[in-house]
Amino acid sequence: MSKVGILKQAFNPITLQDIDFAKKQIKKLKLDKVYFVVLKDENKPKKKDRKQMVSLALEDIDNIELIKEKDSNIECVYLNNKNSININKKVMKGDFTLLDEKVKDYILDNCFYFKTIIRNNLRDNRYKHSLSVSKLAVELARAHNYDEKKAYTAGVFHDICKELPYKKTMELMKKHFKNKLKNPGYLFHAYLGMVFARDKLLIKDEEILNSIYHHVLGTDDGTLSKIIYISDKLDPSRGYDSSYLIKLSLKNLDLGFKQTRYESNRYNKEKN
């Protein structure tokens, strides 16, 4: 009779640490295999999606499988991965380096955990602003036949580094953008937001990265960059009437972008 380990978790999502833990238990306990059992979880994504992510992560691993416990006529050793909670917390802060690449891609393709990640990095008003920006970005993308998923992703994460502590902000600026330290401080979160998206969320799409990097001043003429700039500046939750410029942007993106930049620059000059 085979001796196997049973690891029952929500796997929300499965991480590289889960796999490493199982491999170590196989060696330590002299197991033939470890079976992963995906438990119910009231939080999204649904169980079928979490099972799919587990399947993707285990594709190239011979002695770890996704299986229902009741299907196995085996001697079972139940395993307890105590570190999974701490690793999961890091993932829910946006550290996708802890995930298998196929799992990471599945998450990004389905926009899983996005709201949780910004909720864990931003205060309530900034969280709501980010959701509002992403909503308008999707509307603009739909109006101009652009990829709605990319617009949503960029909109959600455009301010992800807005509330980094000053010390951490300067540490990262010195590491990644030493030549931009003399630029106004209000630009730093955009620069670092791009780095976060690239190095933590592992987003490779250059249009998404550029749109986050340029969203404060609108200094990029790519379609997504225009969409995110407009959505940020005209966000209805800001409390002023931006309906005219939103309608203009929905009809003509280029004209809406130019007019929004003009109005924003005029407002900033008057304020200063």
Stockholm file with secondary structure:
# STOCKHOLM 1.0

chainA/1-272         MSKVGILKQAFNPITLQDIDFAKKQIKKLKLDKVYFVVLKDENKPKKKDRKQMVSLALEDIDNIELIKEKDSNIECVYLNNKNSININKKVMKGDFTLLDEKVKDYILDNCFYFKTIIRNNLRDNRYKHSLSVSKLAVELARAHNYDEKKAYTAGVFHDICKELPYKKTMELMKKHFKNKLKNPGYLFHAYLGMVFARDKLLIKDEEILNSIYHHVLGTDDGTLSKIIYISDKLDPSRGYDSSYLIKLSLKNLDLGFKQTRYESNRYNKEKN
#=GR chainA/1-272 SS CCEEEEEEECCTTCCHHHHHHHHHHHHHHTCSEEEEEECCCSSSSCHHHHHHHHHHHTTTCSSEEECCGGGCCSEEEEECCTTHHHHHHHHTTTCGGGSCHHHHHHHHHHTTTHHHHHHHHSCHHHHHHHHHHHHHHHHHHHHTTCCHHHHHHHHHHTTTTTTCCHHHHHHHHHHHCGGGTTSCGGGHHHHHHHHHHHHTSCCCCHHHHHHHHTTTTTCCCSHHHHHHHHHHHTCGGGSSCCHHHHHHHHHCHHHHHHHHHHHHHHHHHHHC
#=GC SS_cons         CCEEEEEEECCTTCCHHHHHHHHHHHHHHTCSEEEEEECCCSSSSCHHHHHHHHHHHTTTCSSEEECCGGGCCSEEEEECCTTHHHHHHHHTTTCGGGSCHHHHHHHHHHTTTHHHHHHHHSCHHHHHHHHHHHHHHHHHHHHTTCCHHHHHHHHHHTTTTTTCCHHHHHHHHHHHCGGGTTSCGGGHHHHHHHHHHHHTSCCCCHHHHHHHHTTTTTCCCSHHHHHHHHHHHTCGGGSSCCHHHHHHHHHCHHHHHHHHHHHHHHHHHHHC
//
